Amino acid sequence: MSTVLPVAQRGEAILSLTAAPVADQEFGTAWLHALAQALQATMLERNGVGIAAPQVYVSKRVIIVASRPNLRYPDAPDMQAVVMVNPEILHMSEQYVLGEEGCLSVPNERGQVARAEQIQVRYFSLDGKPVTAEFSGFPARIVQHEVDHLNSILFVERLGA
């Protein structure tokens, strides 16, 4: 069983740092695979639909996007969890949609955030293979929310924006 890690809360310094890229020599390592497993376990334990490494006190550009219905997001579409290393949003649609967001680092607070309806993302697998993928709707919202974490932005900073 994977380790469930503590989650950094709003106001903690780790969340205000821009996360460092995963270096070439870190791809495929036991450390990176263990981080991904712990992120997944932590996200599932807390009913999250995504998580970023800085939320578990690791300032690296690693996120998981895993939309699925749960207590916090009963209407979420079901998708296979995707681990993204060094993700970069290449394109965002001009159409933005409002949607409710919450965050494991900002418990008991939710709000309406405008996000691009469709995005194109380039990222690497845990073993360093480049991937380009498109997401729309709720999964696109999760990617944007988690990439924000890598850039030290919490969703509450986008409320009313």
N, CA and C of each residue as an Amber inpcrd file, in Angstrom:
protein
   483
   0.8330000  -1.1900000   0.0000000   0.0000000   0.0000000   0.0000000
   0.8780000   1.2550000   0.0000000   0.4620000   2.2520000  -0.7610000
   1.2450000   3.4840000  -0.8500000   0.9920000   4.3910000   0.3480000
   1.9470000   5.1990000   0.5960000   1.8890000   6.1390000   1.7060000
   0.9260000   7.2760000   1.4120000   0.0880000   7.6110000   2.3880000
  -0.7370000   8.8110000   2.2960000   0.0390000   9.9250000   2.9890000
   0.2800000  10.9950000   2.2550000   1.1190000  12.0840000   2.7560000
   0.2820000  13.2170000   3.3410000   0.8770000  14.0080000   4.2430000
   0.1750000  15.2040000   4.7270000   0.0470000  16.2140000   3.5880000
  -1.0300000  17.0020000   3.6330000  -1.2890000  17.9900000   2.5840000
  -1.0470000  19.3920000   3.1320000  -0.2100000  20.1400000   2.4220000
   0.0830000  21.5300000   2.7990000  -1.1890000  22.3620000   2.7270000
  -1.3450000  23.2780000   3.6570000  -2.5360000  24.1120000   3.7250000
  -2.2160000  25.5500000   3.3330000  -3.2440000  26.2640000   2.8680000
  -3.0880000  27.6580000   2.4460000  -2.2960000  28.4240000   3.5000000
  -1.3390000  29.2260000   3.0320000  -0.5050000  30.0070000   3.9410000
   0.8610000  29.3730000   4.1710000   0.9920000  28.0710000   3.8660000
   2.2980000  27.4250000   4.0480000   3.2150000  27.8110000   2.8860000
   4.4940000  28.0010000   3.2130000   5.4720000  28.5310000   2.2540000
   5.5910000  27.6880000   0.9850000   5.5190000  26.3690000   1.0920000
   5.7020000  25.4900000  -0.0680000   4.7200000  25.8330000  -1.1890000
   3.5220000  26.2950000  -0.8150000   2.5010000  26.5970000  -1.8180000
   2.7430000  27.9270000  -2.5230000   3.6840000  28.7170000  -2.0190000
   3.9680000  30.0090000  -2.6650000   5.2520000  29.9580000  -3.4940000
   5.7970000  28.7690000  -3.6870000   6.9950000  28.6070000  -4.5160000
   6.5990000  28.1320000  -5.9100000   7.3680000  28.5320000  -6.9100000
   7.2110000  27.9550000  -8.2480000   7.9790000  26.6390000  -8.2270000
   7.2860000  25.5570000  -8.5510000   7.8990000  24.2230000  -8.4730000
   9.0010000  24.0580000  -9.5220000  10.0240000  23.3180000  -9.1490000
  11.1570000  23.0670000 -10.0480000  10.8190000  21.9450000 -11.0290000
  11.3350000  22.0370000 -12.2430000  11.1140000  20.9350000 -13.1910000
  11.7810000  19.6500000 -12.6980000  11.1960000  18.5220000 -13.0860000
  11.8420000  17.2340000 -12.8480000  13.0050000  17.1640000 -13.8390000
  14.1920000  16.8560000 -13.3310000  15.3950000  16.8200000 -14.1740000
  15.4480000  15.5310000 -14.9960000  16.1590000  15.5820000 -16.1230000
  16.2570000  14.4200000 -17.0100000  16.6670000  13.1560000 -16.2720000
  17.6370000  13.2860000 -15.3600000  18.1430000  12.0850000 -14.6750000
  17.1580000  11.5320000 -13.6390000  16.0900000  12.2820000 -13.3320000
  15.0960000  11.8030000 -12.3670000  14.0110000  10.9380000 -13.0130000
  13.8780000  11.0270000 -14.3510000  12.8630000  10.2210000 -15.0310000
  13.1700000   8.7330000 -14.8610000  12.1230000   7.9550000 -14.6190000
  12.2720000   6.5080000 -14.5050000  12.8330000   6.0330000 -13.1740000
  13.1360000   6.9510000 -12.2620000  13.7300000   6.5420000 -10.9870000
  12.6730000   6.0180000 -10.0190000  13.1260000   5.2200000  -9.0740000
  12.2340000   4.6980000  -8.0300000  11.6290000   5.8600000  -7.2540000
  12.4220000   6.9210000  -7.0500000  11.9380000   8.0840000  -6.3100000
  10.7200000   8.7140000  -6.9920000  10.8060000   8.9160000  -8.3000000
   9.7120000   9.5590000  -9.0320000   8.4750000   8.6630000  -9.0460000
   8.6730000   7.3700000  -9.2370000   7.5340000   6.4310000  -9.2190000
   6.8840000   6.3980000  -7.8290000   7.7050000   6.4280000  -6.7860000
   7.1680000   6.4250000  -5.4120000   6.3940000   7.7040000  -5.1370000
   6.8940000   8.8440000  -5.6370000   6.1820000  10.1070000  -5.4710000
   4.8060000  10.0230000  -6.1340000   4.7590000   9.5000000  -7.3570000
   3.4800000   9.3880000  -8.0810000   2.5140000   8.4830000  -7.3210000
   3.0060000   7.3700000  -6.7810000   2.1390000   6.4580000  -6.0210000
   1.6170000   7.1280000  -4.7540000   2.4700000   7.8750000  -4.0640000
   2.0470000   8.5630000  -2.8420000   1.0600000   9.6810000  -3.1650000
   1.2750000  10.3890000  -4.2710000   0.3270000  11.4240000  -4.6920000
  -1.0420000  10.7980000  -4.9600000  -1.0370000   9.6880000  -5.6720000
  -2.2910000   8.9960000  -6.0030000  -3.0040000   8.5450000  -4.7310000
  -2.2720000   7.9360000  -3.8060000  -2.8670000   7.4500000  -2.5530000
  -3.4360000   8.6020000  -1.7350000  -2.7050000   9.7110000  -1.6880000
  -3.1380000  10.8800000  -0.9190000  -4.3940000  11.4890000  -1.5360000
  -4.4040000  11.5990000  -2.8580000  -5.5520000  12.1560000  -3.5660000
  -6.8000000  11.2980000  -3.3370000  -6.6500000   9.9810000  -3.4590000
  -7.7940000   9.0790000  -3.2840000  -8.3140000   9.1230000  -1.8520000
  -7.4020000   9.1260000  -0.8940000  -7.7720000   9.1520000   0.5260000
  -8.6110000  10.3800000   0.8590000  -8.3210000  11.4930000   0.1680000
  -8.9880000  12.7590000   0.4800000 -10.0660000  13.1380000  -0.5290000
 -10.4760000  12.1740000  -1.3600000 -11.5280000  12.4160000  -2.3530000
 -11.1960000  13.5490000  -3.3110000  -9.9420000  13.6410000  -3.6980000
  -9.5430000  14.6390000  -4.6820000  -9.7190000  14.1000000  -6.0860000
  -9.7330000  15.0040000  -7.0650000  -9.7880000  14.6070000  -8.4740000
  -8.4960000  15.0130000  -9.1860000  -7.5770000  15.5710000  -8.4050000
  -6.2710000  15.9640000  -8.9180000  -5.4170000  16.3640000  -7.7360000
  -4.1110000  16.3540000  -7.9460000  -3.1880000  16.7570000  -6.8800000
  -1.8710000  17.1650000  -7.5270000  -1.1720000  18.0730000  -6.8800000
   0.1330000  18.5310000  -7.3730000   1.1760000  18.2590000  -6.2970000
   2.3940000  17.9250000  -6.7250000   3.4620000  17.5820000  -5.7820000
   3.6840000  18.6480000  -4.6940000   3.6170000  19.9560000  -5.0110000
   3.8160000  20.9340000  -3.9310000   2.8150000  20.7810000  -2.7790000
   1.6450000  20.2050000  -3.0640000   0.6480000  20.0160000  -2.0060000
   1.0910000  18.9830000  -0.9720000   2.0610000  18.1420000  -1.3360000
   2.5880000  17.1610000  -0.3740000   4.0410000  17.4930000  -0.0270000
   4.3630000  18.7840000  -0.0960000   5.6720000  19.2980000   0.3330000
   6.8290000  18.8710000  -0.5650000   6.5440000  18.6240000  -1.8500000
   7.6030000  18.3120000  -2.8130000   7.4930000  19.3550000  -3.9210000
   8.4670000  20.2700000  -3.9960000   8.3920000  21.3600000  -4.9620000
   8.9380000  20.9220000  -6.3220000   8.1890000  20.0140000  -6.9470000
   8.5370000  19.5020000  -8.2740000   7.3030000  19.5880000  -9.1600000
   7.5280000  19.6840000 -10.4760000   6.4310000  19.8490000 -11.4290000
   5.8290000  18.4910000 -11.8010000   5.0680000  17.9450000 -10.8650000
   4.3790000  16.6630000 -11.0690000   2.9330000  16.8420000 -10.6010000
   1.9840000  16.4530000 -11.4600000   0.5740000  16.5030000 -11.0810000
  -0.1060000  15.1960000 -11.4660000  -1.2370000  14.9420000 -10.8350000
  -2.1090000  13.8450000 -11.2480000  -3.4690000  14.4560000 -11.5500000
  -4.0410000  14.0380000 -12.6630000  -5.3910000  14.4460000 -13.0510000
  -6.2180000  13.1720000 -13.0910000  -7.2650000  13.1220000 -12.2790000
  -8.0240000  11.8700000 -12.1360000  -9.4910000  12.1610000 -11.8510000
 -10.1720000  12.6880000 -12.8390000 -11.5900000  12.9820000 -12.6590000
 -12.3640000  11.6920000 -12.4270000 -13.2110000  11.7150000 -11.4020000
 -14.1150000  10.5950000 -11.1480000 -15.1630000  11.0710000 -10.1460000
 -16.3600000  10.5120000 -10.2320000 -17.3800000  10.9200000  -9.2710000
 -16.9570000  10.5330000  -7.8540000 -17.1320000  11.4380000  -6.9120000
 -16.8690000  11.1370000  -5.5070000 -17.7020000  12.0810000  -4.6480000
 -17.4910000  12.0310000  -3.3510000 -18.2940000  12.8580000  -2.4490000
 -18.1500000  14.3430000  -2.7410000 -16.9440000  14.7740000  -3.1100000
 -16.7130000  16.2020000  -3.3440000 -17.1710000  16.6420000  -4.7290000
 -17.1240000  15.7160000  -5.7090000 -17.5060000  16.0380000  -7.0880000
 -18.3880000  14.9210000  -7.6390000 -19.6550000  14.8560000  -7.1870000
 -20.5160000  13.7300000  -7.5760000 -20.7900000  13.6410000  -9.0740000
 -20.7120000  14.7640000  -9.7930000 -21.0270000  14.7490000 -11.2250000
 -19.7900000  14.6800000 -12.1150000 -18.6260000  14.4600000 -11.5160000
 -17.3880000  14.4320000 -12.3100000 -17.3930000  13.2460000 -13.2780000
 -16.9130000  13.4610000 -14.5030000 -16.7910000  12.3340000 -15.4380000
 -15.6740000  11.3940000 -14.9820000 -15.7960000  10.1420000 -15.3550000
 -14.8110000   9.1380000 -14.9700000 -13.7030000   9.0680000 -16.0120000
 -12.4610000   9.1940000 -15.5850000 -11.3370000   9.0520000 -16.5110000
 -10.2090000   8.3030000 -15.8100000  -9.3480000   7.7180000 -16.5940000
  -8.1660000   7.0610000 -16.0590000  -7.2400000   8.1330000 -15.4850000
  -6.6550000   7.8730000 -14.3310000  -5.7200000   8.8390000 -13.7390000
  -4.5190000   9.0310000 -14.6680000  -4.1010000  10.2820000 -14.8160000
  -2.9550000  10.6080000 -15.6610000  -1.9170000  11.3290000 -14.8050000
  -0.7060000  10.7800000 -14.7760000   0.4060000  11.4540000 -14.0940000
   1.1090000  12.3000000 -15.1480000   1.2700000  13.5870000 -14.8490000
   1.9320000  14.4950000 -15.7890000   3.1780000  15.0680000 -15.1260000
   4.3140000  14.8710000 -15.7790000   5.5690000  15.4170000 -15.2870000
   5.9510000  16.5930000 -16.1840000   6.3140000  17.7090000 -15.5520000
   6.6590000  18.9400000 -16.2710000   5.5760000  19.3480000 -17.2790000
   4.2980000  19.3910000 -16.8310000   3.2350000  19.7410000 -17.7800000
   3.3100000  21.2030000 -18.2110000   2.9170000  21.4240000 -19.4520000
   2.9140000  22.7730000 -20.0170000   1.6540000  22.9120000 -20.8600000
   0.8460000  23.9210000 -20.5650000  -0.3600000  24.1440000 -21.3560000
   0.0470000  24.9000000 -22.6150000  -0.1550000  24.2390000 -23.7650000
   0.2730000  24.8190000 -25.0460000  -0.7930000  25.7260000 -25.6360000
  -2.0520000  25.3530000 -25.4340000  -3.1460000  26.1050000 -26.0480000
  -4.3670000  26.0640000 -25.1420000  -5.0590000  27.1970000 -25.0490000
  -6.3050000  27.2740000 -24.2910000  -7.3670000  27.8420000 -25.2140000
  -8.5520000  27.2590000 -25.1790000  -9.6410000  27.7780000 -26.0150000
 -10.0190000  29.1830000 -25.5690000 -10.5950000  29.9200000 -26.4840000
 -11.0570000  31.2630000 -26.1330000 -12.3120000  31.1960000 -25.2830000
 -13.0150000  30.0650000 -25.3690000 -14.2400000  29.9140000 -24.5800000
 -13.8850000  29.5180000 -23.1460000 -14.3440000  30.3420000 -22.2100000
 -14.1370000  30.0650000 -20.7970000 -15.4700000  29.6820000 -20.1700000
 -15.4260000  28.8200000 -19.1750000 -16.6440000  28.4270000 -18.4700000
 -16.4140000  28.5570000 -16.9780000 -17.4810000  28.9470000 -16.2860000
 -17.4300000  29.0020000 -14.8250000 -17.7240000  27.6200000 -14.2800000
 -17.0260000  27.2370000 -13.2350000 -17.2950000  25.9600000 -12.6020000
 -16.8340000  25.9890000 -11.1600000 -17.4660000  25.1630000 -10.3450000
 -17.1190000  25.1460000  -8.9310000 -15.8180000  24.3830000  -8.7140000
 -14.9600000  24.9600000  -7.9000000 -13.7100000  24.3010000  -7.5450000
 -13.5250000  24.3100000  -6.0390000 -12.8030000  23.3150000  -5.5950000
 -12.3400000  23.2410000  -4.2220000 -10.8840000  22.8230000  -4.2910000
 -10.2570000  22.6450000  -3.1390000  -8.8340000  22.3060000  -3.1390000
  -8.4830000  21.6120000  -1.8400000  -7.6650000  20.5740000  -1.9390000
  -7.2430000  19.8580000  -0.7360000  -6.4230000  20.7510000   0.1860000
  -5.8220000  21.7970000  -0.3780000  -5.0160000  22.7220000   0.4280000
  -5.8350000  23.8980000   0.9760000  -7.0890000  23.9710000   0.5710000
  -7.9850000  25.0350000   1.0550000  -9.3000000  24.3540000   1.4590000
  -9.2830000  23.5990000   2.5610000 -10.4630000  22.8030000   2.9090000
 -11.6800000  23.6690000   3.2250000 -12.8310000  23.0950000   2.9580000
 -14.1160000  23.7180000   3.2960000 -14.3460000  25.0550000   2.6200000
 -13.6810000  25.2860000   1.5110000 -13.9220000  26.5080000   0.7580000
 -14.0660000  26.1190000  -0.7040000 -15.1110000  26.6330000  -1.3450000
 -15.3350000  26.3620000  -2.7580000 -15.7300000  27.6620000  -3.4280000
 -15.5490000  27.7060000  -4.7240000 -15.9270000  28.9120000  -5.4350000
 -15.9840000  28.6880000  -6.9270000 -16.6040000  29.6270000  -7.6210000
 -16.7420000  29.5760000  -9.0780000 -15.4980000  30.1980000  -9.7200000
 -14.8490000  29.4220000 -10.5790000 -13.6270000  29.8730000 -11.2460000
 -13.8270000  29.7430000 -12.7560000 -13.4400000  30.7790000 -13.4910000
 -13.4910000  30.7350000 -14.9570000 -12.2210000  30.0500000 -15.4720000
 -12.4150000  29.0210000 -16.2760000 -11.2880000  28.2760000 -16.8780000
 -11.5750000  28.0570000 -18.3620000 -10.5180000  27.8560000 -19.1190000
 -10.6800000  27.5290000 -20.5390000 -11.4330000  26.2050000 -20.6580000
 -12.3730000  26.1490000 -21.6010000 -13.1910000  24.9450000 -21.8230000
 -12.3450000  23.8040000 -22.3890000 -11.3910000  24.1530000 -23.2660000
 -10.5400000  23.1300000 -23.8810000  -9.0840000  23.5800000 -23.8100000
  -8.2070000  22.6130000 -23.5770000  -6.7760000  22.9260000 -23.5320000
  -5.9820000  21.8210000 -24.2300000  -4.7870000  22.1820000 -24.6370000
  -3.8240000  21.2010000 -25.1430000  -2.6170000  21.2710000 -24.2130000
  -2.1640000  20.1100000 -23.7590000  -1.0810000  20.0350000 -22.7840000
   0.0330000  19.1440000 -23.3090000   1.2690000  19.5730000 -23.0650000
   2.4230000  18.7120000 -23.3300000   3.0280000  18.3600000 -21.9750000
   3.3090000  17.0900000 -21.7700000   3.9190000  16.6460000 -20.5200000
   4.7560000  15.4100000 -20.7890000   5.3990000  14.9090000 -19.7540000
   6.2020000  13.7020000 -19.8700000   5.6310000  12.6390000 -18.9500000
   5.7870000  11.3830000 -19.3690000   5.4120000  10.2610000 -18.5100000
   6.4860000  10.1150000 -17.4280000   6.2320000   9.2380000 -16.4680000
   7.2130000   9.0020000 -15.3970000   8.5480000   8.5070000 -15.9570000
   8.4990000   7.8790000 -17.1200000   9.7210000   7.3610000 -17.7300000
  10.3070000   8.3040000 -18.7700000   9.7520000   9.5310000 -18.8480000
  10.3490000  10.5460000 -19.7110000   9.8480000  10.5750000 -21.1360000
   8.7610000   9.8640000 -21.4390000   8.2260000   9.8970000 -22.7960000
   7.3480000  11.1390000 -22.9630000   7.5700000  11.9300000 -24.0380000
   6.7450000  13.1160000 -24.2540000   5.3430000  12.7300000 -24.7100000
   4.3480000  13.4530000 -24.2020000   2.9520000  13.2140000 -24.5490000
   2.2980000  14.5700000 -24.8140000   1.4940000  14.6410000 -25.8580000
   0.6610000  15.8230000 -26.0770000  -0.7770000  15.3320000 -26.0510000
  -1.6140000  15.9920000 -25.2570000  -3.0010000  15.5450000 -25.1120000
  -3.9320000  16.7440000 -25.0390000  -5.1910000  16.4970000 -25.3890000
  -6.2070000  17.5390000 -25.2940000  -7.2240000  17.1300000 -24.2510000
  -7.6910000  18.1200000 -23.5090000  -8.6940000  17.8870000 -22.4810000
  -9.7770000  18.9440000 -22.6310000 -10.9950000  18.5650000 -22.2890000
 -12.0780000  19.5430000 -22.3060000 -12.9560000  19.3370000 -21.0820000
 -13.7600000  20.3560000 -20.7810000 -14.6860000  20.2570000 -19.6640000
 -13.9800000  20.1190000 -18.3210000 -14.5280000  19.2510000 -17.4720000
 -14.0200000  19.1210000 -16.1070000 -12.5580000  18.6660000 -16.0560000
 -12.1420000  17.6540000 -16.8320000 -10.7120000  17.2870000 -16.8130000
  -9.7900000  18.4600000 -17.1910000 -10.2180000  19.3070000 -18.1420000
  -9.4110000  20.4810000 -18.5090000  -9.3070000  21.4300000 -17.3160000
 -10.3930000  21.5710000 -16.5690000 -10.4070000  22.4080000 -15.3700000
  -9.3940000  21.8740000 -14.3530000  -9.3700000  20.5590000 -14.1710000
  -8.4390000  19.9680000 -13.1970000  -6.9960000  20.2590000 -13.6050000
  -6.6770000  20.0430000 -14.8940000  -5.3100000  20.3010000 -15.3600000
  -4.9180000  21.7410000 -15.0580000  -5.7960000  22.6890000 -15.3740000
  -5.4780000  24.1020000 -15.1590000  -5.2980000  24.4030000 -13.6700000
  -6.1340000  23.8140000 -12.8340000  -6.0470000  24.0100000 -11.3820000
  -4.7090000  23.4770000 -10.8570000  -4.3350000  22.2670000 -11.3030000
  -3.0890000  21.6570000 -10.8070000  -1.8530000  22.3650000 -11.3480000
  -1.8830000  22.7890000 -12.6160000  -0.7440000  23.5420000 -13.1620000
  -0.5980000  24.8530000 -12.3960000  -1.7270000  25.4660000 -12.0030000
  -1.6530000  26.6650000 -11.1580000  -0.8400000  26.3900000  -9.8940000
  -1.0660000  25.2260000  -9.2660000  -0.2990000  24.8850000  -8.0560000
   1.2000000  24.9160000  -8.3290000   1.6020000  24.4350000  -9.4970000
   3.0310000  24.4030000  -9.8340000   3.5900000  25.8140000  -9.9650000
   2.7000000  26.7610000 -10.2470000   3.0990000  28.1590000 -10.4230000
   2.6960000  29.0140000  -9.2300000   2.4690000  28.3760000  -8.1070000
   2.1780000  29.0210000  -6.8140000   0.8670000  29.8020000  -6.7750000
  -0.1300000  29.3440000  -7.5550000  -1.4350000  30.0130000  -7.5660000
  -2.4820000  29.0710000  -6.9740000  -3.2330000  29.5610000  -5.9870000
  -4.3470000  28.7980000  -5.4310000  -5.6450000  29.2790000  -6.0820000
  -6.6090000  28.3740000  -6.2130000  -7.8520000  28.7330000  -6.9060000
  -8.5390000  29.9460000  -6.2840000  -8.3890000  30.1410000  -4.9680000
  -9.0550000  31.2670000  -4.3060000  -8.5400000  32.6090000  -4.8370000
  -7.3320000  32.6010000  -5.4150000  -6.7950000  33.8340000  -5.9970000
  -7.4690000  34.1580000  -7.3240000  -8.1860000  33.1860000  -7.8850000
  -8.8560000  33.3880000  -9.1700000 -10.3480000  33.7030000  -8.9950000
 -10.8430000  33.6530000  -7.7780000 -12.2580000  33.9360000  -7.5500000
 -12.5580000  35.3790000  -7.8930000 -13.6360000  35.5690000  -8.6370000
 -14.0320000  36.9200000  -9.0110000 -13.0990000  37.5460000 -10.0370000
 -12.1980000  36.7350000 -10.5920000 -11.2410000  37.2890000 -11.5850000
 -11.8770000  37.3330000 -12.9560000
